[in-house]
């Protein structure tokens, strides 16, 4: 999802497995986001995801930075922020 007001492109990984989210998948998402005018990509991963450790390692390789609670507040800006903080881990990647 692209937030045109902030130029953030959000990717919810939900039930995606690590074997389906390869580096080429990531690069395709980056290319798509950049075409749409995104300046930052935000990957959302459920904290209870079965493969969260593998994703965390992949995100390190991709130079995705873990977003802290205050950063989540800036990115999500919604009334259910506290629920989102408990359920999701966010990783941000600058595209420019």
Long-range contacts (C-beta under 8 A, 24 or more apart in sequence): 2-33, 2-36, 2-37, 2-38, 4-37, 6-40, 6-75, 7-37, 7-38, 7-39, 7-40, 8-38, 8-39, 8-40, 8-41, 8-42, 8-75, 9-33, 9-36, 9-38, 9-40, 9-41, 9-42, 9-95, 10-41, 10-42, 10-44, 11-41, 11-42, 11-43, 11-44, 12-44, 13-43, 13-44, 13-45, 13-46, 13-49, 13-55, 14-46, 17-51, 18-51, 18-54, 18-55, 18-58, 21-55, 21-58, 23-58, 23-61, 23-62, 26-62, 30-93, 30-95, 33-95, 34-95, 38-95, 39-94, 39-95, 39-96, 40-92, 40-93, 40-94, 40-95, 41-92, 41-93, 41-95, 42-67, 42-75, 42-90, 42-91, 42-92, 42-93, 43-90, 43-91, 43-92, 43-93, 44-88, 44-89, 44-90, 45-88, 45-89, 45-90, 45-91, 46-87, 46-88, 46-89, 47-86, 47-87, 47-88, 47-89, 48-87, 52-89, 59-91, 62-93, 63-93, 64-91, 64-92, 64-93, 65-91, 65-92, 65-93, 66-90, 66-91, 67-91, 67-92
